[in-house]
Amino acid sequence: MKLLSKCSECGESKPFLTEIGSTLEIVYMCNDCYKKKYSDEERKEIEKDYLIPNFLKN
């Protein structure tokens, strides 16, 4: 049985999650929480390091 990842902010299991960090524990956020938490400048910095689909970037 496959476990679905959940948003670290709201706890929802959604089909598309953004990977925010990959240290010891991988952190995922749904698109809504990701946009609320990080400014446009911060998101650009995060997105430089990760392959994020274009439809999630805006």
SULBELNOR-V324987 format. One record per residue. N is the residue number from 0. RES is the residue in one small letter. BURIAL is 1 if it has 16 or more other ideal C-beta (glycine too) atoms within 10 Angstrom, else 0. Layout:
# SULBELNOR-V324987
n->N res->RES burial->BURIAL
n->N res->RES burial->BURIAL
This chain:
# SULBELNOR-V324987
n->0 res->m burial->0
n->1 res->k burial->0
n->2 res->l burial->0
n->3 res->l burial->0
n->4 res->s burial->0
n->5 res->k burial->0
n->6 res->c burial->1
n->7 res->s burial->1
n->8 res->e burial->1
n->9 res->c burial->0
n->10 res->g burial->0
n->11 res->e burial->0
n->12 res->s burial->0
n->13 res->k burial->1
n->14 res->p burial->0
n->15 res->f burial->0
n->16 res->l burial->1
n->17 res->t burial->1
n->18 res->e burial->0
n->19 res->i burial->1
n->20 res->g burial->0
n->21 res->s burial->0
n->22 res->t burial->0
n->23 res->l burial->0
n->24 res->e burial->0
n->25 res->i burial->0
n->26 res->v burial->0
n->27 res->y burial->1
n->28 res->m burial->1
n->29 res->c burial->1
n->30 res->n burial->1
n->31 res->d burial->0
n->32 res->c burial->1
n->33 res->y burial->1
n->34 res->k burial->1
n->35 res->k burial->0
n->36 res->k burial->0
n->37 res->y burial->1
n->38 res->s burial->0
n->39 res->d burial->0
n->40 res->e burial->0
n->41 res->e burial->0
n->42 res->r burial->1
n->43 res->k burial->0
n->44 res->e burial->0
n->45 res->i burial->1
n->46 res->e burial->0
n->47 res->k burial->0
n->48 res->d burial->0
n->49 res->y burial->0
n->50 res->l burial->0
n->51 res->i burial->1
n->52 res->p burial->0
n->53 res->n burial->0
n->54 res->f burial->0
n->55 res->l burial->0
n->56 res->k burial->0
n->57 res->n burial->0
